């Protein structure tokens, strides 16, 4: 065992030395020797994962980081890296699970709460996203991102009054240029659901101004304007065959 420990310490030191010099190839070789001698060395697996992430080799990064997590489930940096990489790959359920572990071990910082709320929303865990965002807003009630997340999540859960309240807050506190096309799109849905067709049309037009790729919405808007007998809009936007 003493020989194994000596070998792992030597190769870990060499790996760190090569990593500091940005010689990633030799760093990988030496960290690999560490895991060969000690397959449960979670730090070496973690460092290999970090190198693979830096080269965008996400497949091998996941393999190394999962080995690190298996060897030591309570190593916070591994859980954070796995959450980030699964988010990149849009596997939001796994991203949520790993960030939840990380958050339970991390300091109670506001940026951790914000990140966790975003991941919960991406994982379609809207109820818990609302819970985390609500806690965040107690300390920063004018945060645009968290008010937006509250609006979107409540809309998904058909809590229309709450959704409208938070989306209106976004429009109230967001600086010029910080309103997203989706903000207009989602608030338009709320206006439609409440029968406020004219307001819904205004919001859709603003959305298209910000994102012309949404121009296919014109046909949908045309139906709305037809319902309101807005001939000016119809003559401008609806082409006859």
N, C-alpha and C positions, 0 to 999 in steps of 0.2 A: 504493500500500500504506500510505503514511503517513496518507492521508486515512481509509482504512478503520480503521486502528488508532486514530486520533483519535476517530472516530465511535463505535467500539465502547467505548472507554474512557469517553466522555461518557455514553453510554446505560447502560453498566454502573453507573456512579456514580449516575445518576438512579434506576435500578432499585433499587439498594441503599438509596438515600435514601427512596424511597416504601415499600419493604419495611419499613424501620425504623419508619416512621410507620403501618404496618399498612394502607397504601393499596394493597391487592393488585392492584386493577385497573390502576392506573398502573404498578405494578412489572412486571406481565405485559407491558404495552405496551412498556416500555423494554427489558426483557430480550429481547422479541421482535425489537426493532430490532437488538439485538446479533447475534442469530442470522441475521437477514436479511443483515446486512453480512458476517458471518463464520459460515457454517453449521457449521463445525467447532469453534466455541467451546464446549467441553464444560462449562465453568463456568456459562455462561448457560443451557444446556439443563438442567443440574443444578438451578440455582436456580428455573427454571420448574417443574421436576418437584416440588420441595419445596413450592412454592406450591399446586400442584394437589393434592398429598397433604393439605395443611392444610385444603383445602375438600372433601376426600373425592372429588375428581374423578380417580378412579384411571385411567380410560381415557387422559386426556390426560397424566397423570403418567407412565404407562408409555411413551407416545410420546416425551416429552421426555427421560426418563431413558435410554431405549434409544439415543437419538441421542447423549447424553452418553457412554454406554459405547462406542458405535461410534467416536466421535471420539477417546476416550482410555480404552482398556480397563483401564488400571492406576490409575484414579482411585478410590481405596477408598471414599469416601463414596457414589459412584453405585452401586457394587456392593452396598453395605449397604442402600441405600434400595430398590433393585430386589428384593433378597431379601425385605425386609420386606413390600413391596407384593404380591409374588407369594404370600407366605405368607397374607396377608389374603384373597387370591382363591383360596386352597387349590390353587395350582399349585406343589406342593411340589418337583417336579423342578427347575423353574427357580429356585425359592427356594434349593434346595440348591446348584445350580451357581454362582449369584451369591454366595452366602455363602461357598462354598469359595474363590472368588477373593478375597473380602474378608478371610477368615481368613488366607490366605497372605501378605497384605500388612500385616495388623494386628499390633499388639504381642501377645506371647504372654500374654494375660490369661485369667483363669479364666472370666470371664463370656462371652468369645468362644467358648471350648471348650464351655461349657454350651449356648449358643445353637446352635452347630453340631451338637452331638449331638442336640438336639431336632429340628432340621430334617432331619437324616439319618433319624431315626425316622419323621417324618411322610412323608418321601419313600420309605419302605419299604426304605431301604438299611440293613437291620438289622445286617449284619456291620460296616459302618463306624461305625454308631451305637454299637455295643458297643466298638469300638476307641477312639472319642473319649471315651465315658463312662468307660472303664477308666482312661484317662490322667487324667481329671478326679478320679476317686476316689482316686488316689494322693496327692493333696493334701487332699482333703476326703472321707474314707471314709464319713462319716455323712450325706452329702448325700442328702436324701430323694428329690429329683427324679431324680438320676442313678442311685440304686439302683432306683427305680421303672422308669426307662428300660431299665436292664440286665435287670430281670425281664421286662418286656414284650417286649423284643427277643429275648431267649433263648427265650421261649415261642413267638414267631413262627417261630423256627428249630428248634423241637422240642428245644432243649437244656433238658429239663425239670428236671434236677438243678440247673443253674445258675439257671434261672428261679426255682425255689423258694427257693434260697439268697438271692437278692437281694430277692424279695418278702417273705421272712421278715425281712430286714434293714429293709425299709420299716416293717413293723409294730413292729419293735423300737425304731427311732429317731424315728419320726414323733411329733410332739406331738399331744395330743388335738385332734380336729377337723381334722387334716391328712390323715387317711386318706380316699381317694376310693372311691366305689362300685365303680369299675373294679378297684381293688386287690383287693376281695373277689371280684369276678367272675372275675378272672384266676387268683387262687390257688385258687378253687373248681374251675376247669378242670383245674388241675394235680392236685388231689386226686382228681377224677373219673378222670383218666387213670391214676392209680396205684391205683385201686380203693378209695380211702378215701371211700366214699359219704357216711358220716355227717358227716365233716369238710366235705365239699363242700356239704352241705345247710346246715350251720351258717353257712358263709361266704355262701351265697346269701341266707339270711335277714338277715344283717347288711347285705348290699348293698341289699336292699329297704327296710330301716329307713332307710338314708341316702338312697335314691332310690325313692320310692313309684311312680314312673313305670315301674319295672321289674316291677310287680306281675304282668305277663303271664308272668313266670317261674314263677308258682305252679303252672301246669300241668306244667311241666318238673320242678319240685320234687316235685309229687305223684307222678310216676312213680318218682322216686328213693325217696320215703318208702314207696310201695307195695312196692318191691323190698325195703325193710328192714322191712316189715310194721309201720310206725309208724302205728297206727290213730288215735292222738290227733291227730296232724297232719292226717291225711286227713279226719277228722270236722270239724275246725275250718275247713279251707280249701277242700275240694273240694265244690262244690255239685252236687246231683243234678238232672237235668232234670225 
